[in-house]
């Protein structure tokens, strides 16, 4: 975006670290300070060939290519700069290097640098979303479903064409095409003609432009005119121009010619001589006007005192008598330490370009909803409106969702091109991802089958959990809709959960799920009570020692309890009615406790056995109580040890 950099107020070029140029840098630095970047780059490269790899030279080389949007060479020289001077560079250079990397599509390295410098920049007042730890947000932006269909216009030329604005039933735009003058004057920055206003007819429902003519011989001068805005009636224009009056350029104390905003009225079919707005100043730039639909608020871009970053968006109120309020900065929700510019305002939204908010590289187009107390958090419009180069100058008729924007992306006809777009009907869509853990211990479960179903039961997709228990679906979900997730794994109880999507566009639903191991076959339910059921364990007569055959059965209890690490049991020992009541109770209690001690000796925590109690003949299972004649088999029914499950998560 070589020419547009002029309109973007590249005042940063005049404030690079305050380095005092050494004598050998004089010619190159003079060309650099005069924005003659191509000429300066050749001189700095000549110095590197002589062995000069100083911070000053490498910074200036990277900047020469960065400001001329040659990102391949910018990456080359910024890369060398970072390899030698990483620890002494200012945040601006991290910012520019990240943008250059995105400009060549190297998002992987850009994300790595953003991560590395997050902590280093926390203490800095240079705050831009681009330099945060934004892996997830950037991936979401890169993978977001496109909402636009775009087309390069037939009227574009090999030189700069950009900054369209609606004017009645036509489009006015800025261009370096030199159709007014017989003798072409070239701007030294990029060897292109100076910018003028042109006008074109809209055709094909606003998808293209035709019949390009100069807009006004009165308003087009020998210097730059670019980026205009008209009042609703169309008979008054605000526009950007070099600080130029009385056939001379105005300059600040350091000799810099800034950009100013001018206005003109249409009278008798002719535009009047342009007049400056009262908040212009030779010390800083003011321009890129954008009028609100009612004509009562004028938004513009400036680097005036009070700016947060390189350039900020400001607003003034226009009174009925035509006077202006004091400029007001739109604040940190919109403005960053980077550059915000090219505003366009509708009744409901502010559209603007920024390299400070998280984007794909260069300038990206953002939209922000108008709220009662200002503007809401900006939203990146994503691909294909935005690319890894400069995308800006977005205008739209929201009733038709058609409009135009400017970009210097590869594949165009030249420098900056104008594109038309059709914004597709916005649909609210979401995705889902989640995790599966084992309920008993919270450990992630791998290779769990996960199936997504619609509310009606239709299968929408299947996947499996990874080694971390995570899963995700690429399926696009409708907003404000119910869905079911079903999970299963051999040896585990199937589980399902229902979730509802919200009305938030591009939201990722995160659904945690749990899975429970199938009950061991030894776990049974008797009369509503869970128990571990093993064969009877036997003791020698009048003894409570654990015999080898009893140990084999008790080892089954141990294995079940290890399988369910949060299981808690209680042990009950019972006898038949033969023998005295007291004897039976005492012996059974000894056997219950011996059983508990054995289980603990095999590695089960003592607190997982709530109690071990012998009940003697108090809880007979049949009629064989004292004095009742029963067979041996009937008495044996009452001789038992029970392992009752008190707790099992």
Residue pairs with C-beta under 8 A, 6 or more apart in sequence:
1 8
1 69
1 162
1 362
1 363
1 389
1 390
1 392
1 408
1 415
1 416
2 68
2 69
2 160
2 189
2 190
2 192
2 408
2 415
3 159
3 160
3 162
3 176
3 187
3 189
3 190
3 192
3 195
3 415
3 416
4 160
4 162
4 163
4 390
4 392
4 406
4 408
4 416
5 67
5 68
5 69
5 189
6 35
6 187
6 189
6 195
6 224
6 226
6 259
7 163
7 174
7 195
7 224
7 226
7 227
7 240
7 259
7 287
7 288
8 311
8 339
8 341
9 258
9 259
9 285
9 287
9 301
9 302
9 303
9 310
9 311
9 341
10 35
10 67
11 256
11 258
11 284
11 285
11 303
11 310
11 311
12 92
12 310
13 32
13 33
13 35
13 63
13 67
14 33
14 254
14 256
16 59
16 60
16 63
17 59
17 90
19 56
21 29
21 56
22 56
24 47
24 52
25 47
25 56
25 57
27 43
28 40
28 43
28 44
28 47
28 60
29 40
29 60
31 37
31 39
31 40
31 43
32 40
32 60
32 63
32 64
34 188
35 67
35 188
35 189
36 188
36 189
37 63
37 64
37 65
37 67
37 68
37 189
38 64
38 68
38 189
38 190
38 191
39 188
40 60
40 64
41 61
41 64
41 65
41 68
41 73
44 57
44 60
44 61
44 64
45 61
47 57
48 57
48 58
48 61
53 80
53 84
55 81
55 84
55 85
55 88
58 77
58 78
58 80
58 81
58 84
58 85
59 81
59 93
61 73
61 77
62 74
62 77
62 78
62 81
62 93
62 96
62 97
62 100
63 96
65 71
65 72
65 73
65 74
65 76
65 77
66 74
66 78
66 96
66 99
66 100
68 189
68 190
69 103
69 362
69 389
69 390
69 408
71 99
71 100
71 103
71 104
71 361
71 388
71 389
72 104
74 96
74 100
74 103
75 97
75 100
75 101
75 103
75 104
75 106
78 93
78 96
78 97
78 100
79 97
81 89
81 93
81 97
82 89
82 93
82 97
90 126
91 117
91 121
91 124
91 126
91 131
91 337
92 126
94 113
94 117
94 121
94 131
95 126
95 128
95 130
95 131
95 337
95 338
95 355
97 113
98 110
98 113
98 114
98 130
98 131
99 130
99 355
99 361
99 362
101 107
101 109
101 110
101 113
101 361
102 110
102 359
102 360
102 361
102 362
102 388
103 361
103 362
103 388
103 389
104 388
105 361
105 388
107 138
107 142
110 361
111 134
111 135
111 138
114 130
114 131
114 132
114 133
114 134
115 133
115 135
117 131
118 131
118 132
118 133
121 127
121 131
125 337
126 337
127 336
127 337
128 309
128 336
128 337
128 338
128 355
128 356
128 357
129 336
129 356
129 357
129 358
130 338
130 355
130 356
130 357
130 358
130 359
132 358
134 358
137 358
138 358
140 506
140 508
141 358
141 359
141 360
141 380
141 382
142 360
142 383
144 382
144 383
144 506
145 429
145 476
146 382
146 383
146 384
146 424
147 381
147 382
147 423
147 424
147 426
148 381
148 384
148 385
148 421
148 422
148 423
148 424
149 421
149 422
149 424
150 384
150 385
150 405
150 419
150 420
150 421
151 207
151 208
151 419
151 420
151 421
152 411
152 412
152 413
152 417
152 419
153 161
153 208
153 209
153 404
153 417
153 418
153 419
153 420
154 208
154 209
154 210
155 161
155 200
155 208
155 209
155 210
155 212
155 418
156 412
156 413
156 414
156 417
156 418
157 175
157 176
157 177
157 413
157 414
158 413
158 414
158 415
159 175
159 176
159 177
159 192
159 193
159 414
159 415
160 174
160 175
160 176
160 192
160 195
160 414
160 415
160 416
161 173
161 174
161 175
161 176
161 177
161 406
161 414
161 415
161 416
161 417
161 418
162 173
162 174
162 175
162 226
162 392
162 393
162 406
162 416
162 417
162 418
163 173
163 174
163 226
163 227
163 228
163 342
163 393
163 406
164 171
164 172
164 173
164 393
164 395
164 404
164 405
164 406
164 418
165 171
165 172
165 173
165 227
165 228
165 229
165 230
165 395
166 230
166 395
166 397
167 199
167 228
167 230
167 234
168 234
169 201
169 202
170 199
170 200
170 201
170 202
171 199
171 200
171 201
171 202
171 209
171 404
172 197
172 198
172 199
172 215
172 228
172 230
173 197
173 198
173 199
173 200
173 418
174 195
174 196
174 197
174 198
174 225
174 226
174 227
174 228
175 195
175 196
175 198
176 187
176 192
176 193
176 194
176 195
176 415
177 193
177 196
177 198
177 212
178 184
178 185
178 193
179 198
179 214
180 196
180 214
180 217
180 220
184 193
185 193
185 194
185 222
186 192
186 193
187 193
187 194
187 224
190 415
192 415
194 222
194 223
194 224
195 224
195 225
195 226
196 214
196 215
196 220
196 225
197 214
197 215
197 216
197 219
197 220
197 225
197 226
197 228
197 239
198 212
198 213
198 214
198 215
199 212
199 213
199 214
199 215
200 209
200 210
200 211
200 212
200 213
201 209
201 210
201 211
202 208
202 209
203 209
203 210
205 400
205 402
206 397
206 400
206 402
206 403
206 420
207 402
207 420
207 422
208 420
209 418
209 420
214 220
216 271
218 264
218 270
218 271
218 272
218 273
218 274
219 225
219 237
219 239
219 264
219 271
219 274
221 241
221 244
223 241
223 242
223 244
223 249
224 240
224 241
224 242
224 259
225 239
225 240
225 241
226 239
226 240
226 241
227 239
227 240
227 287
227 288
227 289
227 342
227 393
228 237
228 238
228 239
228 240
228 289
229 237
229 238
229 239
229 289
229 290
229 291
229 298
230 236
230 237
230 238
230 291
231 291
231 295
232 291
232 293
232 294
232 295
234 266
235 265
235 266
236 263
236 264
236 265
236 266
237 263
237 264
237 265
237 266
237 271
238 261
238 262
238 263
238 277
238 289
238 291
238 298
239 261
239 262
239 263
239 264
239 274
239 287
239 289
240 259
240 260
240 261
240 262
240 287
240 288
240 289
241 259
241 260
241 261
241 262
241 274
241 287
242 249
242 257
242 259
242 260
243 249
243 250
243 251
243 257
243 258
243 259
243 260
243 280
243 282
244 250
244 260
245 276
249 257
250 257
250 258
250 260
250 282
251 257
251 282
252 258
252 282
252 283
252 284
253 283
258 281
258 282
258 283
258 284
258 285
258 286
259 285
259 286
259 287
260 276
260 277
260 280
260 285
260 286
260 287
261 276
261 277
261 279
261 280
261 286
261 287
261 289
261 300
262 274
262 275
262 276
262 277
263 274
263 275
263 276
263 277
264 271
264 272
264 273
264 274
264 275
265 271
265 272
266 272
277 286
277 324
278 324
279 286
279 316
279 324
279 326
279 327
280 286
281 304
284 302
284 303
284 304
284 305
285 301
285 302
285 303
285 311
286 300
286 301
286 302
286 304
287 300
287 301
287 302
288 300
288 301
288 341
288 342
288 343
289 298
289 299
289 300
290 298
290 299
290 300
290 343
290 344
290 345
291 297
291 298
291 299
291 345
292 298
292 299
292 345
293 345
293 346
293 347
295 318
296 317
296 318
297 315
297 316
297 317
297 318
297 345
298 315
298 316
298 317
298 318
298 324
299 313
299 314
299 315
299 330
299 343
299 345
299 350
300 313
300 314
300 315
300 316
300 327
300 343
301 311
301 312
301 313
301 314
301 340
301 341
301 342
301 343
302 311
302 312
302 314
302 327
303 310
303 311
303 312
304 314
304 327
306 329
307 329
307 335
308 329
308 332
308 335
308 336
308 337
309 335
309 336
309 337
309 338
309 339
309 340
309 356
310 337
310 338
310 339
311 339
311 340
311 341
312 329
312 330
312 334
312 335
312 340
313 329
313 330
313 334
313 335
313 340
313 341
313 343
313 350
313 352
314 327
314 328
314 329
314 330
315 327
315 328
315 330
316 324
316 325
316 326
316 327
316 328
317 324
317 325
318 324
319 325
329 335
330 374
330 375
331 374
333 368
333 374
333 375
333 376
333 377
333 378
334 340
334 350
334 352
334 368
334 375
334 378
335 356
336 354
336 356
336 357
337 356
338 354
338 355
338 356
338 357
339 353
339 354
339 355
339 356
339 363
340 352
340 353
340 354
340 356
341 352
341 353
341 354
341 363
341 392
342 352
342 353
342 363
342 392
342 393
342 394
343 350
343 351
343 352
344 350
344 351
344 352
344 393
344 394
344 395
344 396
345 351
346 396
346 398
347 370
347 398
348 369
348 370
348 398
349 367
349 368
349 369
349 370
349 398
350 367
350 368
350 370
350 375
351 365
351 366
351 367
351 368
351 394
351 395
351 396
352 365
352 366
352 368
352 378
353 363
353 364
353 365
353 366
353 390
353 391
353 392
353 393
353 394
354 363
354 364
354 366
354 378
355 362
355 363
355 364
357 364
357 366
357 378
357 380
358 380
359 380
359 386
360 380
360 383
360 386
360 387
360 388
361 387
361 388
361 389
362 387
362 388
362 389
362 390
362 391
362 408
363 390
363 391
363 392
364 380
364 381
364 386
364 391
365 380
365 381
365 385
365 386
365 391
365 392
365 394
365 405
366 378
366 379
366 380
366 381
367 378
367 379
367 381
368 375
368 376
368 377
368 378
368 379
369 375
369 376
370 376
380 386
381 394
385 391
385 394
385 405
385 421
387 407
387 409
388 409
389 407
389 408
389 409
389 410
390 407
390 408
390 416
391 405
391 406
391 407
391 409
392 405
392 406
392 407
393 404
393 405
393 406
393 418
394 403
394 404
394 405
395 403
395 404
395 405
396 402
396 403
396 421
396 423
397 403
401 422
401 423
401 424
401 425
402 420
402 421
402 422
402 423
403 420
403 421
403 423
404 418
404 419
404 420
404 421
405 418
405 419
405 421
406 416
406 417
406 418
406 419
407 416
407 417
407 419
408 415
408 416
408 417
426 505
428 478
428 479
428 480
428 503
428 504
428 505
429 476
429 477
429 478
429 479
429 505
429 506
430 476
430 477
430 478
430 479
430 501
430 502
430 504
430 505
430 506
430 507
430 508
430 509
431 472
431 473
431 474
431 475
431 476
431 477
431 508
431 509
432 452
432 472
432 473
432 475
432 477
432 483
432 485
432 499
432 508
432 509
432 510
432 511
433 470
433 471
433 472
433 473
433 508
433 509
433 510
433 511
434 450
434 470
434 471
434 472
434 485
434 509
434 510
434 511
434 512
434 513
435 444
435 465
435 468
435 469
435 470
435 471
435 512
435 513
436 444
436 445
436 448
436 450
436 465
436 469
436 471
436 487
436 513
436 514
436 515
437 443
437 444
437 445
437 469
437 512
437 513
437 514
437 515
438 445
438 514
438 515
438 516
438 517
439 514
439 515
439 516
439 649
440 516
440 517
440 564
440 565
440 566
440 649
441 565
441 566
443 469
444 465
444 467
444 468
444 469
444 470
445 465
445 469
445 489
445 492
445 515
446 465
446 466
446 467
446 468
446 469
447 464
447 465
447 489
448 464
448 465
448 469
448 471
448 487
448 488
448 489
448 492
448 515
449 462
449 464
449 487
449 488
449 489
450 462
450 463
450 464
450 465
450 471
450 485
450 486
450 487
451 459
451 461
451 462
451 485
451 486
451 487
452 459
452 460
452 461
452 462
452 473
452 475
452 483
452 484
452 485
453 459
453 460
453 483
453 484
453 485
453 486
454 460
454 483
454 484
455 481
455 482
455 483
455 484
457 484
460 473
460 475
460 483
461 473
461 474
461 475
463 471
463 472
463 473
464 471
465 471
477 483
477 501
477 509
478 501
479 501
479 502
479 503
479 504
479 505
479 507
480 500
480 501
480 502
480 503
481 500
481 501
482 498
482 499
482 500
482 501
483 498
483 499
483 500
483 501
484 496
484 497
484 498
485 496
485 497
485 498
485 499
485 511
485 513
486 494
486 495
486 496
487 494
487 495
487 496
487 513
487 515
488 494
488 495
489 515
491 517
491 518
492 515
492 516
492 517
492 518
493 515
493 516
493 517
493 518
495 513
495 514
495 515
495 516
497 511
497 513
499 509
499 511
501 507
501 509
517 563
517 564
520 532
520 560
520 563
520 564
522 532
522 533
522 534
522 556
522 560
523 530
523 531
523 532
523 533
523 560
523 645
524 530
524 531
524 533
525 531
526 533
529 644
529 645
530 644
530 645
530 648
531 642
531 643
531 644
531 645
532 556
532 557
532 560
532 569
532 643
532 645
533 643
534 553
534 554
534 556
534 557
534 643
535 553
536 553
536 639
536 640
536 641
537 546
537 547
537 549
537 550
537 553
537 554
537 595
537 641
538 547
538 549
538 550
539 545
539 546
539 547
539 550
539 591
540 547
542 587
544 587
544 590
544 591
544 593
544 594
545 594
546 554
546 594
546 595
546 598
551 598
554 595
554 598
554 599
554 602
555 602
557 569
557 599
557 643
558 599
558 602
558 603
558 604
560 567
561 567
561 569
561 599
561 604
561 608
562 603
562 604
564 648
566 647
566 648
566 649
567 608
567 645
567 647
567 648
568 607
568 608
568 609
568 610
568 645
568 646
568 647
568 648
569 608
569 609
569 610
569 643
569 644
569 645
569 646
570 609
570 610
570 611
570 612
570 613
570 643
570 644
570 646
571 592
571 595
571 596
571 609
571 611
571 612
571 613
571 641
571 642
571 643
571 644
572 592
572 613
572 614
572 615
572 619
572 641
572 642
572 644
573 588
573 589
573 591
573 592
573 595
573 612
573 613
573 614
573 615
573 640
573 641
573 642
574 588
574 614
574 615
574 616
574 617
574 618
574 619
574 620
574 638
574 639
574 640
574 641
574 642
575 584
575 587
575 588
575 614
575 616
575 617
575 638
575 639
576 584
576 617
576 620
576 624
576 635
576 636
576 638
576 639
577 584
577 617
577 620
577 624
577 625
577 626
577 628
577 635
577 638
578 635
581 616
581 617
581 626
582 616
583 616
584 616
584 617
585 614
585 615
585 616
585 617
585 618
586 614
586 616
587 614
587 616
588 614
588 615
588 616
589 613
589 614
589 616
590 614
591 614
591 641
592 612
592 613
592 614
592 641
593 612
593 614
595 612
595 641
596 609
596 612
599 609
600 606
600 609
610 646
617 625
617 626
617 638
620 638
621 637
621 638
621 640
622 630
622 634
622 637
622 638
623 630
624 630
624 634
624 635
624 637
624 638
